[in-house]
Amino acid sequence: MNIFIIDRDHSEAKGFEWYLKSYLLNKVDLYIFHSIDQLYQAYQQIKPDIIIVEIDLVKHQHDVAFFNSARRNGTEIFAITSEPLYQHALKAIEMQVTHFFVKPVDLNQLKYLINTSSKRGNMEVDFPVNREFPSDFYLRLFLNSESTFPDNQQLFFLIEPEQLKDLITLYNWLKETPVFEGLEIYPLSERIICISEYVEKSQFEKKARTLIREWNMMSGSFINVAIYDGPPIPLSATYVETKYALNQRFYKGFENIFYTSKKLTPQPLDPLLTPEEQQLWIQSLENHHIQNIKEFLYRLSVEGTYYEQDSIRIHLTSVLAQIRRFMLKYNLHQKALIEENYRQLFHIILEYPILYTIIQEIILFTQALMKLASDTKVELKANYAELAADLIEQQYKNMKLSLIEVAYQLGITSNYLSTIFSKHHGVPFKRYLQQFRIQQAQKTLVETDFTISEVAQISGFEDPNYFAKTFKAYTGQSPYRYRKMRRD
């Protein structure tokens, strides 16, 4: 087992090293670093099983993103701090650490968590043949059976762990726990079937809460419990209904008790972004308005409002398309780590079981992109021709908009912008601006009853006569005739 320790206090790091080498069950190789940069260099060569990091050293959002990536790749993260501050706790949550220690660290607890982590890491979710399992139970579970289940002396419920790798540990722990009397447990590949003696609902709630709390104290993670509380039906149908209740995890996360009788009613959601929503994302990314992005995403997880899960995932891939466009504009896709994180985010959107975590991952990735795009602008590596076209799209109503003004906003010379704009778009800046204004005027003429003078003004033309002349030059018709022809 490889363990990385990142701590500015060398003597404390050596103390960790001595204790862990002395008391861990497995043979360990420990590596001590005093900065995040040293960690990054070592990570390229050695894959750690455990990282113990002083959270004060995690200063930047890309550091948080690194630890999230390492965690998804199977590394357990433990954070430590000498100051139990709110911002440190918040950062630990963003990093999704396995455990957050406040110095002085409880070394016995650290040892226990690492040992249980080692056991989980060395186990596959594959249960040996067990003679305790009635052979006909699994037959009735997966084949339609005429016999009904459960009877009035039984409770049927499912337990699923937050992390699939915890399944065997959870199974073995359930065999020993005294919380439920007469508990029969039947493991499956992703969850565990439990059948216990019947108790009243309030008593079951109390026992289930105890189970959730004690599992968290033992493992540092959470479970969900779903109970079938309907009339007796075939065992296979009982399982399907109870499994369906677990889908509520997408909206509510873990540490919950779900009842099959309390079903959510998802509302429809247009999986594609509207033109207005696309524009919101374009402008928010360009102007670094992260609050607008947060408000857009958080509306998907408002308590009491549940959209169809598949529609949400498709909706968020539409968001990802706008993020991709932003990446391409600033050539951020050429950065290997960013490209890798983008692809990971795509899989998170499609596969991760909890909506809130998906939203947080999108926000974190977006913030990192905004910072990189800002740096890219300074280094003059952006595609300024596309940026200029976006500014035209956003500001075409401004009658004073010009090549010089756009170049000033981009922080480059007007001569340089003129050259790259013509080369990229195939037309000079002034002609492109006029074409765009005429296109907007065409839409306004057809869709509104504004006068010709008003259309000219809101399309960016100061002189209505010049507007009419330019409009005819581009379309072959006067504004009045164009409107009349399209409406007749």
N, C-alpha and C positions, 0 to 999 in steps of 0.2 A: 504494500500500500504506500502510495506517495502522498505526503502531506506538505503543503506549502504554508509557512508562517510568515506573515508580513506585519511587522511591528517595529516602531521606531525605538522602543526600549530594548536594547540588545540583551540585557541581563534577564528581563522577563521572558523574552523569546527563548533564551537558553534554558530557562526554567521549564517552559512548556516542553521543550525538546527532551530534557532529562525525564520528566514525568511520563510523557507519552511513550517513550522508548522502553521505560521500565514496566509500565502497567497495561499497555494495550495487548489484546489477545493475539493479534497478527504481527508479523515482522513488518516494520515500517522504515521508510526512508524519509527523513525530514530535511527540508530546505528552508533556510531562514533568509528573508529579504527585509530591507528597510525602506523600500519605496515601491510604488506601483510600477514604475518603469522597469525595475529589476524583475518584478513578477512577469510583466509582458515578455521580456526577453527569455526568461526561463520557460514560459508557457509554450513557446515555439518548439522547444526541445523535449519537454517532459509533460505528460498528461497527468495532472494531480487528481487523486481521488477526493481529497479534502483540501479546502483553502480556509485558513484562519486569518482574518484580516482586521487590522485596526481601522475602524470605520472613518476615523478622522483623515486617513490617507486617501479615501475615496472622494475626490474633490469635484470631478467633472461628470457630466451626464454620459459621456462616452465610457467612463469607468464603470458606471452603473450598467450600461449596456453590455460591457464585457462580462461582468459577473452574471448577468442574466443569460448570456450566451453559454458561458461555462456551465451554469446550472442545467441548462437544457441538454448539454452534452454529457450529463451524468456526474458532474462534480458537485459535492456537497459544500455549501458556503456557511461558515460560522463567522459572525462579526463580533468584535469586542470594542469596548469604549471605557474610558475612565470617567466620562461625564454623561450621565443619563439625561441628555437633553432631548427635547421634542424633535428637533431637526435630525438628530442622529437616529431616533426611532423611525422617523418618516423615511429616511434614506435606507434603513434596514428593510422596511416594507417594500420600497421600490426594488431593492436588490433581491427580494424574496429569499432571504437567508433562512437556513434551517433552524438556527437559534441565534439569539442576540444576547451576548453576555455583557454584564457590567463588572468592571474590575473592582475588587479582586475576583478572578474567575473561579467558579466552583469546579475544581479539577475532576472531582468524582463524576459530576454531571457531564462534563466534557468527555471524559473517558467512556461513560455509558453511551452517549449519543454517537460517538465514533465507532464503538464496538457494534451497536445495532445497525449503524450505517453500513459497516463492513459486511454484516450478515445479509443485509438486504442486497448489497451489490453482488454478493457471491451466489445468490439464489436466482433461479429462473422461475417463472410462474408456471410450474409444472408439478402437479401433485402426484405422489406415488400411489400405487394401488392400495386401498385401505379397506380391509374387510368389515370395518364398522359401517360403511356406506351400503345400505340395502340396494341390491342390484336393480330391483324394480322401481326404485325412486327415480333414477335418471331416465328410465324408460317412460314412466308416466309423465315426467317433466317435459320431455321433448317429443312425445307422441301423444296424439289425442286419446284421452282415456275417458270412459263413461263415468267413472267414480268422481265424486265431488270432493272439494278440498277448500279450506280447512274445516274440520268439524268444530262443534261448539266448545270444545275443550282445548283448542289450539290457536296459536297466533302465527301468521306467516309474514315474515319481513325479510328485506334484503339489506345488506350492508356493503357499501363500496368505499374503498380507500381513496384519499386524495391523490396518492401516487401509486401507480400500478405495481411498482417494485415492492411495495409494502404488503402485498396481498398474502404471501405465505406467513410473514410475521404476524399479520392481523389474524389469520386463521389459527395459528398456534396460540396466540394470546386469547382468542375467544374460547378455545378449548379449556383454558384454565380459569377464565373469569367467572366469579360466582354471581354476577349481576342478575342473570336470568336463570330461573330454575328449570330443570329438565330440558336444557337447550340442545337441540339437534342442529348440526351445522353441515352444510353440503357446499364445498367450494366449486366455483366455476372459474372461467378464465379471467374475468374482470370484476367479479363481485362474489359475495357469499350468501347463500340461502340460509336463513335461520328459522327454525320452528320451535316455539316454546310453549309452555303451559299458558293457558288463557289468563289474562289479568285485565282489569278495567282500564279504559283509555287513559285516565289520569295517572294510574299506576304505571302503565306502559311508558307514558311520557317521561315520568320521573326516572325510570330505569334506563330508558334510551339516552336521556341527558347525562346520566351518570356514566354510561358506556362511552359517549362522545368525549366527556371531560377526562376520564381516566385514560382513554387511548391517546388523547392529546398530551397528557402529562408524561406518558410512557414514551411516545414516539416523536412528539413535536409536530405532528401533522394532524389532519382532521379526517372524519368519516361522515358520510350521509347515511341515514336510515330511512327506508321506505316501507310502509306497512300496508298490507291488504286489509281493508275494513269493510268489504262488501259481503254479499251473500255467498254461500258455498258454490263454487264452479269447478270445472276440471282443473287439475293441478297446472297443466300447461297454460291455461288461460289466466290463472291466478298469477303465475310468474310473469306473463307478458304485461298484464295490467300494472303490476308492482314495478317492473322494470321501466315502464313508461313514466311512472311517477318520478323516477330518478332523473328524468330529463329536465326537471325544474332546476337542477344544478346550474344549467346554463344561465339562468337569470338570478339565482340566489346563492350560488357558490356552495361551500361546504359548511359543516357544523349544523345541519338541518335535519328535521324529521318531516317526511312527506307522507301524506295519506292518499290512497287511491281515490277516495271520495271527494277530495278537494283538488279538482283539476283546474289548471289555468286555461283561460280562453284567449289564445293569441290573436292579435289584430293583424290585418293585412298590412304590408309595407311594400311600397314600390321599390323593387330591388335596384333600380337604376337611379342615378342622380338626375334631378331636373336641371335644365340650363342654369337656373338661378343658384342651385346648390353647387354646380360645377364652378360657377363664377365666384361663389363664396370661398371655395377651396383655393382657387387660383390666386385670388387677391390676398387671402389670409396667409398663404405660403410666401407670397412675394413680400408682403409687408410685415411678416413675422408676428401676426396676430394670433398667438397661440390660444388666447382666451376664446376667440371665436370658434376655433377648432374644437376646444374642449366642450363648449356649449353644444356644438353640433353633435358630437359623439355621445355626450352624457344624456341627451334626450332619448337615446336608444335604450337606456337602462333605468329610466325613471321608475321608482317603486309604484307598483300597481298597474303599469302599462307594459304589456308583453307582446312583442311583435313575433311573427313566425320566425323560428330559428334559421331556417334555410334562407329566407328573404333577407334577414340581417346579415348573414355571411356574404351573400351576393352583393348586398348594398355596400358592405365594407370593401369588397374587391373593386367596386366602382370607385370608392374613395382611393384605394390603392393605385388605380389607374391615373388619378390626378397627381398623386405623389410621384408616380413613375415619370410623368411628364415633367414635373419639377426637377427630378433627378437628371433627366436627359438634357434639360436646358442648361444646367450648370455642370454637365459632364461628371456628375457625382457617381454615375454607374461605373466609371473607370476605376474607382477606388475599391479594391478587392473586399475589404471588410464591410463597407457599406453595401455592396452588391450581395454579399453573403447574408447580411442582416435583413436586406429587403426580401430575399427568397425565404428566409426563415419566417419573416412576418407574414408572407403569403400563406405558408403552411399553418401558422398559428391561427390566422383568420378562418381557414377552412376546417381545422381539426381541434383547436383547443376547446375544452369543455365548458369554460366559464367566460361569459361575455365581458364582465368587468376587467378581467385580466387582458383580454384581447384589446379592449379600448385603451388600457394603460400602455400596452406595448406599442400601439399606433402613436399615441401621444409622445412617448419617449423617443421613438424613431423619428417622428416629425421634428421634434426639438433639435435632435442631433443634425438633421438635414438643414434646418434653418441656420444653425451655427456654421456649418460647412459652406453653405451657399454664400453667407456673408463674407467668409474668408475668401471664397473664390472670386467674388466681385472685386475685392481689394487687389487680388493678384491678377486681375484682367484675364481670367481664363474662361469667363462665361461666354455664352453665345449671345453677344450683344445685339445681333440682328433680330433674334427672337425676343429679347427683352424689349427692344425698341418697338416691335410690333405689338407686344402686350401693352406697353404704355399708350400706344395709339388706341388700342381697343378700350382701355380704361378712361382715357382723357380726350377722346376725339371731340367732345362737346366744347372743349376749351378753345375759343377762337384764336388765342395767342399761341397755341401749340405749334411748335416748329422744330426743325432739325437741331437748331442750337439749344432749344429748351430741353429736348429729349436727351441730347448728348450731355448736357449739364446734369440732368437727373441721374444719368448712368455713370457720371464721373470720368468721361472720356472726351476727346476733342471731336468737334463736329466734322472735321475732315475725315478722321478715322471712321466715325460712324457712317458717314456718307458712302465711303468706299465699301465697307463690309456689308452694309445694308443692301446696296445695289447688287453686289455679287451674290448675296444669299437669296434675295427675293426676286431678282431679275428685273426690278423697276426701281427708279430713284425714290428716295424717301417722300418727296413732295407728292409724286404721282400716287404712291401707295396710300398716303394719308387722304388724298382726294377720293380715290376709289373706295376706301373704307367709309368715308363720310357719305358718299353717294349711295352705297349699299344700305347704310342705316336710314338714309332719307327715303329710299324706296320702301322699306318696311314701314316707316312712319306714315308715309302717304297712304298706304293701303290699309293700315290697321287703325288709324286715328282720323279725326275730323279737324285736325289743326289746319290753320291757314298756311298758304305757301310760305309766307314770311316767318311764321312760327316754326315750320318744319326746317327752314333754312337755319334759324338760330339754334335750335336744339341739335342740329347736325353739325354745328361748328362753323357755319358761314355767317360772316358779319353783314354782307351785302346781299339782299334777296335777288337782285338782278344778276349779280355774279354767280349766285347759286343756280339760278334758272339757266344761265348760259352754260355753266359747267355740267349741270345735270343733262342737258340736251346733247352736249358733246359726248358724254359717256353712254347715254341710253338711246339717242336718236329721237327722243320725245321730250316735250316740255313737261315739267312737273304736273301741271293741270291735266294734260292729255294722258300722261302715264297713270294718274289716279283714276281717271274716268274709264280708261280701257280695262284696267284691272278690276273695276267694280261692276262694270256692265255685264 
